[in-house]
Amino acid sequence: MTNEKLARGADRPALIVGLLLLALAGVVYYDASQQTITSNYGIGPTAMPYVACVGLVVLGLAHFFVAFRNGLPKPEEADRGALLWIIGGLVGLIACIGLGGGFTIAVTILFSFTARGFGRRALATDAAIGFVLGLTIFLVFAKLLTLLLPAGPLERLFL
């Protein structure tokens, strides 16, 4: 470390993110410790929150390490158009499911809009890919796993 780095101190955003991650880990730990669900067959449903808690602690400590070592890299300028396409896809997904359009059409919207946000210009092709993926996922969940995802008019044809 150079004298200039020592004089500057720690990277404040990295410290703040580290503290927030540790605080979130504390909340997850407290919530997991308050669960009363038990399991007769080994690892129960309370195991995953503890795993998430450990991951959050590791990430929080890593942010402290970065804060005192190099600091976080400076972010690039955001591409507002790309963000709008991706946000539009998320809004379309939520609206489609909320209005009863179904999982397949919602995934089609999300996939095609996200691909557009990442710079791809073939919206019709991406919509077809998203449709096939969404329908495949729906059928795997419905027929193999017997779990129903939000069904619309299209999905009811296969139920």
Buried (B, 14 or more C-beta within 10 A) or exposed (E): EEEEEEEEEBBEBBBEBBBEBBEBBBEBBEEBEEEEEEEEEEEEEBEEBEEBBEEBBEBBBBBBEBBBEEBBEEEEEEEEEBEEBBEBBEEBBEEBBEEEBBBBBBBBBBBBBBBBBEEEEEEEEBBBBBBBBBBEBBBEBBEEEEEEBBBBEBBEEEE
